[in-house]
Amino acid sequence: MSRRKTNPSTIGCGGKGTGKFCSGEDRQLKTYGAIVRHYRKHYQPSADSNLQFYTQLPTLDEALRRAAYAETANGKRNPHQYRLKKSNLKKVHDRLKRRNLADCATFHELFEMAEEAIGDINGIGELMVYDTAHRLGAYLKRPPEKVYLHAGVRVGAAALGFEKSRKWLEPAELPKPFQQLTAQQMEDCLCIYKHDLQAIPNKK
């Protein structure tokens, strides 16, 4: 059975209730190279399209509002955050409005600012922190330079032998076949194919 494609509003690593977009379904993916090729063919275009939406927003204020409320290009909430209370998303928006987001020179600075600002809000976990920073980073042209571990990404990284306690990986640490991907694509790939990675008998 072939893996079902998803649209740009649902693509990516799923934490809360979105495992159907991340489960390994094609057990013919027996090598890292096969996984990367499958990702580039079936998932990368939609993932890139979803980020493109944020790069084209007219103002930082609009990007912040949409990012805080986890909006996709069609105005609906991203499946990663569909269980979060709107009142908590409003707190995300209110807190980030008080930060000088545009002053962040790198994605890592943006990520740490978001983590500090919203990480203690009830129900706002590490996936929402990363996703919010990622959306804002797309608008600000601050792409991730590291592979950030959260939810299913951490499972995929553990399948490669990395400690689950780590918060991020340097891209150069991943096996050679992954080096043709950007850091954000590596993050996406580790989550989508986490079960495939676990199933590879001889890591290669």
C-alpha positions, -999 to +999 in steps of 0.1 A: +000+000+000+014+034-009+016+063+015-013+087+011-004+123+002-016+152+023-023+188+015-002+217+027-024+225+056-018+191+072+017+183+062+044+177+087+051+161+120+021+155+142+020+156+179-015+160+193-039+137+174-023+138+140-004+106+139-021+095+107+001+120+089+033+107+105+029+069+106+051+048+085+029+029+060+053+019+032+074-009+046+095-010+014+115+020+028+144-001+041+172+024+039+178+061+049+183+069+012+149+054+003+132+074+031+148+107+019+138+100-017+102+092-007+100+124+014+114+146-014+089+132-038+057+130-017+060+155+011+086+182+005+066+201-021+036+204+001+057+213+032+075+240+012+041+254-001+028+257+035+058+277+046+055+298+014+022+311+027+039+327+056+066+343+035+040+361+014+020+377+043+021+415+041+031+425+076+047+410+107+016+418+127-005+395+104+022+368+104+022+369+142-015+367+145-018+338+121+012+320+137-001+325+172-035+311+163-019+283+143-036+292+110-029+275+077-033+290+043-070+282+042-076+300+075-082+268+095-062+257+125-032+235+119-040+199+130-009+200+153-028+226+175-064+217+169-070+207+206-056+239+221-080+263+237-085+296+218-080+314+251-045+300+254-037+309+218-048+344+226-022+344+254+004+333+229-005+362+206-006+387+235+028+377+249+046+376+215+032+410+206+053+424+234+086+409+221+109+424+195+107+394+171+122+412+142+154+418+162+162+381+162+192+376+139+188+338+136+160+312+140+176+299+172+173+334+188+136+334+176+130+300+190+145+308+224+125+340+225+093+321+217+101+294+243+107+320+270+076+340+261+050+312+257+065+280+270+048+282+304+013+288+291-011+260+300-014+235+272+014+251+251+040+224+247+072+222+228+056+214+195+035+247+196+066+266+206+086+252+176+057+256+151+050+292+161+087+301+158+089+282+125+059+301+110+074+334+122+108+324+109+093+319+075+080+354+074+112+369+088+134+347+065+150+330+095+151+293+086+161+268+112+198+260+113+194+231+137+170+201+139+147+207+168+134+177+187+098+175+199+069+150+197+074+126+168+107+141+157+123+130+190+111+094+183+127+095+148+159+109+162+160+082+189+157+056+161+189+070+147+206+066+181+203+101+195+195+107+232+158+116+237+169+143+263+185+164+236+166+196+225+182+198+190+207+182+166+232+198+143+223+188+107+258+174+102+251+148+129+225+130+108+235+102+084+248+111+050+215+105+030+198+132+051+225+158+041+206+167+009+178+181+031+176+214+049+174+214+087+136+220+087+131+192+061+152+169+083+129+177+112+098+170+091+113+138+077+123+124+111+087+127+123+069+115+092+091+084+089+097+077+126+082+042+124+101+035+092+133+045+109+126+023+138+119-007+115+152-005+096+171-036+108+206-025+099+209+012+101+223+024+068 
